[in-house]
Amino acid sequence: MSWQLHIDSGRCIGSGMCAGTAPDLFVLDGDHSHPVSEQIAEGDERALEAAGICPMVAITVRDADGKEIAPRD
């Protein structure tokens, strides 16, 4: 099973906090960050951490069923 990563490019300001936290999951490309792959291994806590520290709440992590699991409230 895998999780899905999504970055809302309209919200992302390119702070690079996600890429600093999980450089194998996110890459900073100019003014925005992008996931290296939209599919990641289920249970990768670094994705949840990155979603939690994003200053613009631009990162969404969904489980295999499509349920949003991050960012957490």
C-alpha positions, 0 to 999 in steps of 0.5 A: 500500500502507498500514500499520496503526496500533494503540494498545493502550488497556489499555497506553497511559498517555497520555504523549503522546510519540507525538502529540509525535513525529507529531501528524498520526498520533496525538492525545492524547484525555484519558488515552489516545492514538489514531491519527488514522487506522488506515491510514497511508502505507507507509514513514512512519518517524514511526510506527516512531519513535513505536512505539519511544519509547512508554514502555508499548510500546502502539503496533503498526505492521503492514505491508500483509500484517499483519506486525508491523514495530514496535515493534522489539526 
